Amino acid sequence: MAAARPSGSRSGALCRLLLLTLAILIFASDACKNVTLHVPSKLDAEKLVGRVNLKECFTAANLIHSSDPDFQILEDGSVYTTNTILLSSEKRSFTILLSNTENQEKKKIFVFLEHQTKVLKKRHTKEKVLRRAKRRWAPIPCSMLENSLGPFPLFLQQVQSDTAQNYTIYYSIRGPGVDQEPRNLFYVERDTGNLYCTRPVDREQYESFEIIAFATTPDGYTPELPLPLIIKIEDENDNYPIFTEETYTFTIFENCRVGTTVGQVCATDKDEPDTMHTRLKYSIIGQVPPSPTLFSMHPTTGVITTASSQLDRELIDKYQLKIKVQDMDGQYFGLQTTSTCIINIDDVNDHLPTFTRTSYVTSVEENTVDVEILRVTVEDKDLVNTANWRANYTILKGNENGNFKIVTDAKTNEGVLCVVKPLNYEEKQQMILQIGVVNEAPFSREASSRSAMSTATVTVNVEDQDEGPECNPPIQTVRMKENAEVGTTSNGYKAYDPETRSSSGIRYKKLTDPTGWVTVDENTGSIKVFRSLDREAETIKNGIYNITVLASDQGGRTCTGTLGIILQDVNDNSPFIPKKTVIICKPTMSSAEIVAVDPDEPIHGPPFDFSLESSTSEVQRMWRLKAINDTAARLSYQNDPPFGLYVVPITVRDRLGMSSVTSLDVTLCDCITENDCAHRVDPRIGGGGVQLGKWAILAILLGIALLFCVLFTLVCGASGTSKQPKVIPDDLAQQNLIVSNTEAPGDDKVYSANGFTTQTVGASAQGVCGTVGSGVKNGGQETIEMVKGGHQTSESCRGAGHHHTLDSCRGGHTEVDNCRYTYSEWHSFTQPRLGEKVYLCNQDENHKHAQDYVLTYNYEGRGSVAGSVGCCSERQEEDGLEFLDNLEPKFKTLAEACMKR
């Protein structure tokens, strides 16, 4: 079965084949390695050569690069030429490098180019074979015009099968437009295979239909495979192009250059793309105001540009364009639509502010400050309340003393001229200012085209004012000698009337006088000494004594000035030695330095002459003075005087011969530094009064209280002991661990002693006996003194004659069961035995130290696990553990726990 189709020559098919510019054959074996492209022998620049499937190598490649610069590869795999290429008879190849930065992988595609002529020969051979074999069932393209006027049903084409020559064939169709939406649009005659359309179709709704044709025999046999039929709906120019916006609004600065882009408009068309029905052309068909023509539009892109540089916002600030878009490439029969475009002209600073007047005259009273004296106005054609319009004023000339300032009124844009520093009519009656104005924004045009600043002249007349006396200069000085006689007069402070430049009629009054030394004459302002002047007084600084004077005129107006009285120095003070106590540490020093001062000026002061007052010959024999510099001398002793306190009178004279005698208290002391002898009564042995601080007194009181507590504890412990001793094995001490923190040589064990008890040194009765684990032997019977917890210092242990560690003496209140032996008995019993033990411990047969001789050690945080195994130990290996039956309750609990283990 074959579908009927329009007749055509086989040469037409060959022509269509020749119109194909390329064929791409990708080897399925490895797409990332070899690709062959069949191309003509000549390739123009920027032409598509073929397309390579890059996704078979990477889903997404970050870098795509060609080894041949004549070819470029896009992201979709399209291969384009960059230059015109002529292929020789040999193959030409290049490599495509793909890189993926995420996986850090790289792959290559090898591309081979072959001539198109070989492919054409193969296709011609194939067509000859097809001509020999009769085609029975093949799809034939079919189309219909959208919005067709009929008549309906409209015949489209006939579907036939070659098997109809031998069988009775029935035809049927299925698919969109038949049994799918839009239903019943197409049908086929069962017997003839004629295909019909029942009604018009809109291409914008359905671009094409793909239906399936079937050929069957009456008994249901299907001699043919289903035939796909594509019915394409041909486009009709039935849709107007539409602008994307009803009104476009753009803004552009005035005075811009020709060709400046204003904006772009855009329109859409629902007809078939890439046809004349959707080929749009834009144009401007009207402008308001109509002339001159200032804008142009690109017909293809819709971009609006300026056609003139004469855009002036001050003349016209807005233009309205009527624009048109037309399909069919703008031909007269194309469909068209219009829209409106509004172009706003933005302001630039192309107009300078100018003063409305070139000169101004104003006046102000002298001595007036912070007042407004003038307002100036300017004109500016730029946009109001913008930086192009707002004015900045400045004073160019005439304000060298800083009397004026000019600011801008933000509301009116006026310049406000103010006085910020008082003017003086007596100095200048008129001042001429030159002021200028510019905008906040810089001027857009070149400065050479016109002046960049507008200027104006302001004449300020200063008006006279009755301002009273003037104290100028505010500080005046006079010179007087100190110690001048009472009643001595001198010129005082002078004020004057600034208008008459005279001091007549001005009255004076003293306001401040720190020591009340002078009086001020009311009419002349002269001063008179009321008390003797002293240049060395505390109120005098740098030799100047200041008083304050008030000057007033007849109208009551006043001014205040300061009169500085410069006191000329008189040699009225003798030099003296301010430090009258001198300490000489005789072992380390043989002299001391003494310094003299003189309150007078240097002209009446040093160099000083030091000498010993020769009242007694003893002073001259023991002491000697030697000058060091102009103000100091060295006092040294001679003839080896004994330690003690001496009075040495010294005479000091200034350069004019004025002198004074200073008696120095010189202490010869047995010391290293002067501070060692500062609080001694006797310079040699000391013994002077020592001042104790409050913390020292508190420490002494606490020590006394602690001593009483210890004594009270010892007495109570001694009185509460039991008279009957407890019989406990003598190795109790050896089998009780004692914590020791001592760092001195010795054994941490407490050894039992035979026939003695401990006694506190200095006690009249029997003392507190032993430490934890101490034992005594009486005859052949052992007596153990048990010590319970309490406080006992290391000093108390040492006084008892035992060598214990600090921890062994840290117990609390000590309870002693039996104290029967006196100190003499203890001493007589222990001395020979301890001496023998020490001798044996110290030396061996060769009179050398024994191997286990106890050596000095430093405690390093933990004790020895083995304990002491020295030669001095008297541990008896056969001793039992019966003593555990007599332990205190807390030790019994510990013993039970150890035995259970």
C-alpha positions in Angstrom: 0.0 0.0 0.0 1.3 3.5 -0.9 -0.1 6.9 -0.2 -0.8 9.0 -3.2 1.5 12.0 -3.5 2.2 14.8 -6.0 4.3 13.7 -9.0 7.8 14.8 -9.0 11.0 13.9 -10.8 13.7 12.0 -9.3 16.0 14.9 -10.2 14.1 17.0 -7.7 14.9 14.5 -4.9 18.5 14.6 -6.0 18.5 18.4 -5.8 17.1 18.3 -2.3 19.8 15.9 -1.4 22.4 18.2 -2.7 21.0 21.1 -0.7 22.0 19.2 2.5 25.2 20.9 3.7 26.5 18.3 6.1 25.9 14.8 7.5 27.2 13.7 11.0 28.1 10.1 11.6 29.0 9.4 15.2 30.6 6.0 15.8 28.7 4.2 18.5 31.8 2.4 19.7 33.3 5.4 21.5 31.6 8.9 21.1 34.3 10.5 23.3 37.1 9.5 20.9 36.0 9.4 17.3 33.5 11.5 15.3 33.3 11.8 11.5 31.7 14.8 9.9 31.0 14.7 6.1 31.3 18.3 4.8 31.8 20.0 1.4 35.4 20.7 0.3 34.9 24.4 0.9 33.5 25.7 4.2 32.7 29.4 4.6 33.4 31.3 7.8 30.9 31.1 10.7 29.1 28.2 9.2 27.7 25.2 11.1 29.8 22.1 10.4 27.9 19.6 12.6 26.9 18.8 16.1 28.7 16.5 18.6 26.9 14.9 21.5 29.0 16.2 24.4 26.6 14.8 27.1 27.9 11.3 26.3 31.2 12.4 27.8 30.0 14.8 30.5 26.6 15.9 31.7 28.1 19.3 32.0 31.5 20.4 30.9 33.1 23.5 32.4 35.7 24.0 29.6 35.3 23.2 25.9 38.3 23.8 23.8 39.3 23.1 20.2 42.8 22.2 19.2 42.3 23.8 15.7 41.7 27.6 15.8 39.7 27.3 12.6 36.9 25.7 14.5 34.9 26.7 17.6 32.6 24.5 19.7 29.6 25.8 21.6 28.1 24.4 24.8 25.4 22.4 22.9 28.1 20.7 20.8 27.6 22.7 17.7 30.8 23.0 15.6 31.3 26.3 13.6 34.1 27.5 11.4 35.9 30.6 12.3 37.6 31.1 8.9 37.0 30.0 5.3 38.5 26.5 4.9 39.4 24.5 1.8 39.7 20.7 2.4 42.2 18.7 0.4 41.7 15.2 -0.7 43.1 14.0 2.7 41.1 14.0 5.8 41.4 16.9 8.2 41.0 16.3 11.9 41.1 18.2 15.2 40.5 17.5 18.9 37.8 18.7 21.3 39.0 18.9 24.9 36.4 18.6 27.6 37.1 19.4 31.3 34.9 19.0 34.3 36.3 20.9 37.3 33.9 19.2 39.7 35.2 15.7 39.0 38.6 17.0 37.9 38.3 14.8 34.7 39.3 15.5 31.2 38.1 13.8 28.0 38.8 14.2 24.3 36.8 13.9 21.1 38.6 13.3 17.9 36.8 14.8 14.9 37.5 13.8 11.3 36.3 15.7 8.3 35.5 14.0 5.0 34.4 15.3 1.6 30.6 15.3 0.8 31.0 13.7 -2.6 31.5 10.2 -1.2 28.2 10.4 0.7 26.3 11.6 -2.4 27.6 8.7 -4.4 26.3 6.3 -1.8 22.9 8.0 -1.7 22.5 7.8 -5.6 23.3 4.1 -5.4 20.7 3.6 -2.7 18.0 5.4 -4.8 18.6 3.2 -7.8 18.0 0.1 -5.6 14.8 1.7 -4.3 13.6 2.3 -7.8 13.9 -1.4 -8.6 11.9 -2.3 -5.4 8.3 -1.1 -5.5 7.4 0.9 -2.3 4.2 -0.4 -0.8 3.5 1.7 2.4 5.2 5.0 3.2 4.2 8.3 4.8 3.5 11.2 2.5 3.6 14.8 3.9 0.3 16.5 4.0 -0.8 20.1 4.9 -3.8 22.3 5.0 -4.2 26.1 5.4 -5.4 27.4 8.7 -8.8 29.0 8.8 -9.7 27.4 5.5 -13.1 28.5 4.0 -13.8 25.0 2.7 -15.9 23.6 1.3 -16.1 21.1 4.1 -15.5 18.2 4.3 -12.2 19.2 2.7 -10.2 16.5 0.9 -6.6 16.2 2.0 -5.1 13.1 0.4 -5.7 9.4 -0.3 -4.1 6.5 1.6 -3.6 3.3 -0.4 -2.0 -0.1 0.1 -0.5 -2.2 -2.7 -2.1 -5.2 -1.1 -5.5 -3.9 -2.3 -4.7 -5.6 -5.6 -5.1 -9.0 -3.9 -7.3 -8.3 -0.9 -10.3 -6.3 0.1 -8.7 -3.5 2.3 -10.5 -1.4 4.8 -8.8 1.9 5.9 -9.1 3.6 9.3 -7.2 6.3 11.3 -6.6 7.1 15.0 -4.9 9.9 16.9 -5.3 13.6 17.7 -8.2 15.1 15.7 -9.8 11.7 15.3 -10.5 10.0 18.6 -8.5 12.5 20.6 -9.0 16.2 21.1 -10.0 17.9 18.9 -12.3 15.0 18.2 -13.9 14.3 14.7 -11.7 16.9 13.0 -10.4 14.2 10.4 -11.9 11.1 9.0 -11.0 8.6 6.3 -13.3 6.7 3.9 -13.2 3.0 4.7 -13.1 1.7 1.2 -11.3 4.4 -0.7 -8.8 5.7 1.9 -9.7 9.3 1.1 -8.7 11.6 4.1 -11.0 14.6 4.8 -11.0 17.6 7.3 -14.4 18.6 8.7 -13.8 22.2 9.9 -11.4 25.1 9.9 -8.2 24.8 12.2 -6.3 27.6 14.0 -2.5 27.1 13.6 -1.9 29.1 16.8 -3.8 26.4 18.6 -2.7 23.3 16.7 0.5 23.5 14.6 0.3 19.9 13.2 -1.5 16.6 13.7 0.2 13.2 13.8 -2.4 10.4 13.1 -1.9 6.7 12.4 -3.5 5.0 9.4 -4.4 1.3 9.4 -5.1 -1.1 6.5 -7.0 -4.3 7.4 -8.9 -7.1 5.5 -12.5 -7.8 6.3 -11.5 -10.8 8.5 -9.2 -8.6 10.5 -5.9 -9.5 8.9 -3.3 -6.6 8.8 -1.2 -6.9 5.7 0.6 -3.6 6.4 2.2 -2.0 9.3 0.5 1.1 10.8 1.3 4.2 8.7 2.1 7.5 10.6 0.6 10.5 8.8 1.7 14.1 9.7 -0.8 16.8 8.7 0.8 20.3 9.0 -1.3 23.4 9.4 0.0 26.1 7.1 0.2 29.5 8.8 -2.0 32.5 7.7 -1.2 36.0 8.7 -4.2 36.4 11.0 -2.5 37.8 14.1 -1.5 41.4 14.7 1.8 42.2 16.3 1.3 43.5 19.8 3.6 45.8 21.8 4.6 44.4 25.2 3.5 47.6 26.9 0.8 50.0 26.2 2.9 53.0 27.1 6.7 53.1 27.3 8.4 55.7 29.5 12.1 56.5 29.2 14.4 59.2 30.7 17.4 60.8 29.1 19.7 63.7 30.1 19.5 66.9 28.2 22.4 68.0 25.9 23.3 64.4 25.3 25.3 63.4 22.2 23.7 62.2 18.9 23.2 58.5 18.9 22.6 58.2 22.6 20.3 55.2 23.4 17.0 56.3 24.9 15.4 52.9 25.3 14.0 49.9 23.4 10.5 48.8 22.6 9.4 45.3 21.8 6.4 43.6 20.1 5.3 40.0 19.7 3.4 38.1 17.0 1.6 34.8 17.4 2.0 33.7 13.8 4.6 31.2 12.8 8.1 32.2 13.7 10.8 32.8 11.1 8.3 33.7 8.4 7.2 36.9 6.8 4.1 36.8 9.1 6.4 37.4 12.1 9.0 39.6 10.5 8.4 42.9 12.3 9.5 46.4 11.5 9.4 49.3 14.0 9.0 53.0 13.2 8.1 56.4 14.7 5.0 57.9 13.1 4.5 60.9 15.3 6.2 63.3 17.8 4.7 65.8 20.3 5.8 68.5 20.0 6.2 67.8 16.3 9.4 69.7 15.5 12.3 69.5 15.4 12.7 65.7 14.9 15.0 64.6 17.8 14.6 60.8 17.9 15.0 57.9 15.5 14.2 54.2 15.9 16.0 51.1 14.5 13.5 49.3 12.3 14.5 45.8 13.4 15.5 46.0 17.1 13.1 48.8 18.2 16.0 50.8 19.8 15.2 54.5 20.1 18.2 56.9 19.9 18.7 60.6 19.8 19.0 62.3 16.4 20.0 65.7 17.7 22.1 67.1 20.5 19.7 70.0 21.1 17.7 68.5 23.9 17.0 71.4 26.3 15.0 70.6 29.4 14.5 74.3 30.1 12.6 74.5 26.7 10.8 71.2 26.6 11.1 68.7 29.4 9.0 65.9 27.9 8.4 64.4 24.4 5.7 62.0 23.3 6.3 59.6 20.4 3.7 57.5 18.5 5.4 54.3 17.4 4.2 51.6 15.1 5.1 47.9 14.5 4.1 46.1 11.3 4.6 42.5 10.2 5.4 41.2 6.7 8.7 43.2 7.0 6.8 46.5 7.0 5.0 46.0 3.6 1.9 48.0 3.1 -0.4 44.9 3.3 1.1 43.8 6.7 -0.8 44.0 9.9 0.3 46.8 12.2 -0.2 48.1 15.8 0.7 51.4 17.4 1.7 52.4 20.9 2.9 55.5 22.9 6.4 56.3 24.1 7.0 59.1 26.6 10.5 60.5 26.9 11.4 62.6 29.9 14.3 65.0 29.7 16.4 65.0 32.8 18.2 68.1 34.1 21.9 68.7 34.0 23.7 71.7 35.4 24.0 73.7 32.2 22.9 77.1 33.7 24.9 79.0 36.2 23.2 80.9 39.0 23.4 84.7 38.4 22.9 87.5 40.9 19.8 89.6 40.2 21.9 92.7 41.1 25.6 93.3 40.7 26.0 95.6 43.7 24.5 95.9 47.2 24.8 98.5 50.0 24.1 97.7 53.7 25.1 99.0 57.1 25.8 97.6 60.6 26.6 99.1 64.0 30.0 98.5 65.4 30.5 95.9 68.1 27.5 94.0 66.8 27.9 90.3 66.3 25.7 87.3 65.0 23.3 89.5 63.1 21.9 89.3 59.5 22.7 92.4 57.5 21.8 91.5 53.9 20.1 89.0 51.7 21.1 88.5 48.0 19.1 86.6 45.4 20.1 84.6 42.3 18.4 83.2 39.2 19.0 79.7 37.9 17.0 78.0 35.1 17.9 74.5 36.2 15.4 72.2 37.9 14.3 73.7 41.2 15.3 72.0 44.5 18.1 70.0 42.9 21.8 70.1 43.3 21.9 71.8 39.9 19.7 74.7 41.3 20.9 75.1 44.9 23.4 77.8 45.3 26.7 78.0 47.3 27.8 81.5 48.2 31.3 82.5 49.2 33.1 85.8 50.1 35.9 86.3 47.6 37.5 89.5 48.9 37.2 92.0 51.8 36.8 89.4 54.6 40.5 89.0 55.5 39.8 89.5 59.2 36.9 87.1 59.3 34.2 89.6 60.3 31.6 88.2 57.9 30.1 84.9 56.7 27.5 84.1 54.0 25.2 81.1 54.1 22.4 79.7 51.8 18.8 79.8 52.8 17.6 76.3 51.9 14.0 77.4 51.3 14.5 80.5 49.1 18.1 79.8 47.8 19.1 83.3 48.9 22.5 84.2 50.3 22.4 85.5 53.9 25.3 87.8 54.9 26.0 87.9 58.6 28.5 89.6 61.0 30.3 87.0 63.1 33.1 89.2 64.5 32.5 92.8 65.9 33.5 95.7 63.7 35.2 98.8 65.0 34.1 102.1 63.7 37.2 103.8 64.9 39.4 101.5 62.8 37.3 101.3 59.6 34.1 103.0 58.7 33.4 101.1 55.4 34.1 97.7 54.1 33.7 96.4 50.5 33.0 92.7 49.9 33.0 90.7 46.7 30.8 87.6 46.8 30.4 84.8 44.3 27.9 82.0 43.8 28.1 78.5 42.2 25.8 75.5 42.3 26.2 72.4 44.5 26.6 70.2 41.4 29.6 71.0 39.1 28.9 72.9 35.9 28.5 70.5 32.9 29.8 72.7 30.2 33.4 73.7 29.6 34.6 76.7 31.6 36.0 78.3 28.5 32.5 78.7 27.0 31.4 81.2 29.7 32.4 82.4 33.1 32.1 79.7 35.8 31.0 82.0 38.6 28.7 85.0 39.0 29.9 87.8 41.3 28.5 90.8 43.1 29.8 93.7 45.2 28.5 94.5 48.7 29.4 97.8 50.5 29.1 97.6 54.3 29.0 100.9 56.2 30.0 100.7 59.8 27.9 102.9 62.1 29.4 104.5 65.2 28.2 103.5 68.6 28.9 105.1 72.1 30.8 102.1 73.5 32.4 103.4 76.6 36.0 103.2 77.7 38.3 100.7 76.2 40.9 98.8 78.1 43.5 98.2 75.4 45.8 96.4 75.8 44.0 94.3 78.4 47.3 93.6 80.3 49.6 96.4 81.2 52.8 96.3 83.3 54.8 98.6 85.6 58.1 98.1 87.4 58.8 98.5 91.1 61.5 97.4 93.4 60.6 95.0 96.2 60.7 96.3 99.7 59.8 99.8 98.4 58.8 102.2 101.1 55.1 102.5 102.0 53.6 105.4 100.0 55.8 105.0 96.9 53.8 105.8 93.8 54.0 104.5 90.2 52.1 104.7 87.0 49.0 102.5 86.9 46.5 101.1 84.4 45.4 103.5 81.6 42.1 103.2 79.7 40.8 105.6 77.0 37.7 106.6 75.2 37.9 105.0 71.7 36.1 107.9 70.1 38.2 110.7 71.5 41.4 108.6 72.1 41.6 110.4 75.5 41.7 109.1 79.1 40.0 112.2 80.6 36.8 111.6 82.5 37.6 107.9 83.2 37.4 106.6 86.8 39.4 103.6 88.1 38.7 101.1 90.8 40.7 98.2 92.2 38.9 94.9 91.8 41.4 92.3 93.0 44.6 92.6 95.1 45.6 89.2 96.5 47.7 90.5 99.4 46.5 94.1 99.6 49.9 95.6 98.8 48.8 98.7 96.7 46.0 101.2 96.3 44.7 102.6 93.0 44.0 106.3 92.5 40.4 106.9 91.3 41.2 109.7 88.9 44.5 108.8 87.4 44.7 105.0 87.9 48.2 105.3 89.4 49.2 102.9 92.2 50.6 103.6 95.7 52.4 101.1 97.9 50.3 100.3 100.9 52.4 97.5 102.4 56.0 96.3 101.8 56.4 94.4 98.6 58.1 91.0 98.8 59.2 89.4 95.6 59.7 86.0 97.3 56.1 85.8 98.6 54.0 82.8 97.6 51.5 84.9 95.7 54.2 86.1 93.3 54.8 84.0 90.2 57.7 84.7 87.9 58.3 88.0 89.8 55.0 89.5 88.7 52.2 90.6 91.0 48.8 91.0 89.2 45.9 93.2 90.2 42.7 93.8 88.4 41.4 97.4 87.6 37.9 98.5 86.6 37.7 101.6 84.4 34.3 103.4 83.9 33.1 106.6 82.1 30.5 109.1 83.1 27.8 107.0 81.4 28.5 104.0 83.6 30.0 101.9 80.8 33.0 99.9 82.0 35.9 97.8 81.0 38.3 95.6 82.9 42.1 95.4 82.7 45.0 93.7 84.4 48.0 95.5 85.8 51.1 93.4 86.3 53.6 94.8 88.8 57.0 93.5 87.9 59.0 93.4 91.2 62.7 94.1 90.7 64.7 91.8 93.0 66.7 93.2 96.0 69.3 91.1 97.9 67.2 90.8 101.0 67.5 87.0 101.6 70.5 85.1 102.8 71.4 81.7 101.4 70.7 78.8 103.7 70.8 75.0 103.8 67.3 73.5 103.8 68.3 70.0 104.9 69.6 70.3 108.4 70.0 66.6 109.2 72.9 64.6 107.7 73.7 60.9 108.1 77.1 59.5 107.2 77.4 55.7 107.2 80.9 55.5 108.5 81.8 52.0 107.1 80.7 52.9 103.6 81.1 56.6 103.2 83.4 59.4 104.6 81.5 62.5 103.5 78.1 63.9 102.7 76.9 66.5 100.2 75.1 69.6 101.4 73.2 72.1 99.1 72.3 75.7 99.8 69.6 77.8 98.2 68.8 81.5 97.9 65.3 82.8 97.3 66.7 85.9 95.5 67.3 86.1 91.8 70.5 84.5 90.5 72.2 87.9 90.3 72.0 88.1 94.1 72.6 84.4 94.7 75.3 81.8 93.8 78.1 81.1 93.7 78.0 80.4 97.4 80.9 80.4 99.9 80.7 77.6 102.4 82.8 77.7 105.7 82.8 76.1 109.1 81.7 78.4 111.9 85.0 78.7 114.0 83.3 79.0 117.4 85.1 75.9 118.7 88.4 74.3 117.7 86.8 70.9 118.1 84.7 71.5 115.0 87.7 72.5 113.0 89.6 69.4 114.1 86.8 66.9 113.3 85.2 68.3 110.1 86.3 69.7 106.7 84.3 71.5 104.0 85.1 71.4 100.2 83.1 73.2 97.5 81.7 71.0 94.8 79.9 73.6 92.6 78.3 77.1 93.0 75.5 75.8 95.3 76.9 72.6 96.9 79.8 71.5 99.2 81.1 68.3 100.6 81.3 67.8 104.4 83.7 65.1 105.5 85.0 63.9 108.9 88.7 63.5 109.8 90.7 62.1 112.7 88.3 59.1 112.9 85.6 60.4 115.3 83.5 57.9 117.2 79.9 57.1 116.2 77.4 59.6 117.5 75.5 62.8 116.9 77.3 66.0 116.2 76.3 69.6 115.6 78.2 71.3 112.8 77.6 75.1 112.2 78.1 76.1 108.6 78.2 79.6 107.2 76.9 80.2 103.6 77.5 83.6 101.8 76.1 84.7 98.4 78.1 86.6 95.8 77.2 90.0 97.5 78.4 88.8 100.9 75.1 88.3 102.6 75.4 85.2 104.8 73.6 83.0 107.4 74.7 80.2 109.7 73.0 76.8 109.6 73.6 74.3 112.3 73.6 70.8 110.8 72.8 67.7 112.9 75.4 65.2 111.6 75.1 61.6 112.6 78.0 59.2 112.2 76.4 55.8 112.1 77.4 52.2 111.8 75.2 51.4 108.8 75.2 50.5 105.2 72.5 53.0 103.9 71.1 56.1 105.5 67.7 54.4 106.0 69.3 51.9 108.4 70.2 54.7 110.8 67.1 56.8 110.3 65.2 55.4 113.4 68.0 54.5 115.7 68.6 56.2 119.1 72.2 54.9 119.3 73.9 55.2 115.9 76.0 52.1 116.6 73.9 49.5 118.4 70.4 50.7 117.7 67.6 50.1 120.2 65.5 53.0 119.2 61.8 53.1 119.3 60.2 50.9 116.7 56.7 51.7 115.5 54.5 48.7 115.0 51.7 48.8 112.5 48.2 47.6 113.3 48.7 44.3 111.5 51.9 43.6 113.5 50.0 44.3 116.8 47.1 42.0 115.6 49.6 39.3 114.8 51.2 39.5 118.2 47.8 39.3 120.0 46.8 36.3 117.9 50.1 34.6 118.7 49.6 35.1 122.4 46.0 33.8 122.2 47.3 30.7 120.3 50.0 30.1 122.9 47.4 30.1 125.7 45.2 27.7 123.7 48.1 25.3 123.3 49.0 25.4 127.0 45.4 24.9 128.0 45.2 21.9 125.8 48.4 20.3 127.2 47.3 20.8 130.8 43.9 19.3 130.1 45.4 16.4 128.3 47.9 15.6 131.1 45.2 15.8 133.8 42.8 13.5 131.9 45.2 10.6 131.3 44.6 7.1 132.7 47.0 5.8 135.4 46.9 2.2 134.0 49.0 1.6 130.9 47.8 -0.4 128.0 49.8 -3.4 127.0 50.4 -3.4 123.3 53.1 -5.0 121.3 56.2 -2.9 120.9 56.2 -3.0 117.2 53.1 -0.8 117.0 55.1 2.0 115.6 56.8 -0.1 113.0 53.4 -1.3 111.7 51.6 2.0 111.4 52.2 4.2 108.3 52.9 7.8 109.1 52.5 10.4 106.3 55.5 12.6 106.0 56.1 15.8 104.1 59.6 16.4 105.5 62.4 17.0 103.1 65.1 16.6 105.7 67.2 13.4 106.1 65.6 10.7 108.3 63.3 7.8 108.4 59.6 8.2 108.2 59.1 5.4 110.9 58.6 6.0 114.6 60.8 3.7 116.6 59.9 2.3 120.0 62.1 3.4 122.9 62.7 1.4 126.0 62.3 2.8 129.4 61.4 6.5 128.7 58.5 8.8 128.1 58.5 12.2 126.4 58.2 15.4 128.4 57.7 19.0 127.2 60.9 21.1 127.7 60.6 23.5 130.6 57.6 21.7 132.2 57.7 21.3 136.0 55.6 18.2 136.0 55.3 15.2 133.7 54.6 16.4 130.2 52.6 15.0 127.4 54.1 11.8 126.2 55.0 10.5 122.8 53.4 10.7 119.3 51.3 8.4 117.4 52.7 4.9 117.9 55.4 5.8 120.5 56.2 3.0 122.9 58.3 2.4 126.0 59.6 -0.7 127.7 59.6 -1.1 131.5 61.6 -4.1 132.5 60.5 -6.8 130.2 57.0 -5.3 129.8 56.0 -3.0 127.0 53.9 0.1 127.6 52.4 1.9 124.6 51.1 5.5 124.9 48.2 6.0 122.4 47.8 9.5 121.0 44.5 10.6 119.7 43.8 13.3 117.2 44.4 17.0 118.1 46.9 19.8 117.3 50.5 19.6 118.1 53.2 21.7 116.4 56.5 20.5 115.1 58.2 22.7 117.7 56.6 20.8 120.6 57.8 17.5 119.1 61.3 18.8 118.8 61.3 20.0 122.4 60.6 16.5 123.5 63.7 15.2 121.9 62.2 13.1 119.2 62.9 13.3 115.4 59.5 13.3 113.9 58.1 14.6 110.6 55.8 17.5 110.4 52.7 15.4 109.7 53.4 13.1 112.7 53.0 16.2 114.9 49.8 17.5 113.3 47.4 15.6 115.5 44.9 17.4 117.6 44.4 17.2 121.3 46.7 14.5 122.7 45.6 12.0 125.2 48.4 10.2 127.0 47.7 7.0 128.8 50.8 6.8 130.8 53.7 9.2 131.5 55.9 7.6 134.1 59.5 8.4 133.2 61.3 11.6 133.8 63.5 13.4 131.4 66.7 12.2 133.1 65.7 8.6 132.9 64.8 8.9 129.2 68.2 10.6 128.5 70.2 8.0 130.3 68.4 5.2 128.5 68.4 6.4 125.0 71.8 8.1 124.5 74.0 5.0 124.5 71.6 3.0 122.3 71.1 5.8 119.8 74.8 6.4 119.6 75.5 2.8 118.9 72.8 2.6 116.3 74.1 5.7 114.6 77.6 4.4 114.6 76.5 1.1 113.0 74.3 2.8 110.5 77.0 5.2 109.5 79.9 2.9 108.9 80.6 -0.7 107.9 83.7 -2.9 108.7 85.8 -0.8 106.3 84.7 2.4 108.1 82.7 3.4 105.1 79.1 4.5 104.8 76.7 1.6 104.8 74.8 0.8 101.6 71.5 1.7 103.2 72.7 4.8 104.9 69.9 7.3 105.0 70.7 10.1 102.5 69.2 13.5 101.9 66.3 13.5 99.6 63.7 15.8 98.2 60.0 15.0 98.3 58.7 14.6 94.8 55.0 14.1 95.3 54.7 10.6 96.6 56.4 8.3 99.2 58.2 5.1 98.8 56.0 1.9 98.5 58.6 -0.2 100.4 59.0 2.1 103.4 62.1 2.2 105.5 64.3 -0.9 105.7 67.4 0.7 107.3 69.9 -0.9 109.5 68.5 1.1 112.5 65.2 -0.8 112.5 64.4 -3.0 115.5 61.4 -4.7 114.0 60.8 -8.2 115.3 59.8 -10.7 112.7 57.9 -12.8 115.2 55.7 -10.1 116.5 52.0 -10.8 116.0 49.0 -8.6 115.3 47.3 -8.7 118.7 47.6 -5.0 119.0 44.9 -4.6 116.5 42.3 -5.6 119.2 43.0 -2.4 121.1 42.6 0.1 118.2 40.1 2.9 118.2 36.7 2.3 116.4 37.7 4.1 113.2 40.9 2.0 112.9 39.0 -1.2 113.6 36.8 -0.5 110.6 39.9 -0.1 108.5 41.4 -3.3 109.8 38.2 -5.3 109.2 38.1 -4.0 105.6 41.8 -5.1 105.1 41.2 -8.5 106.6 38.2 -9.2 104.4 40.4 -8.7 101.3 
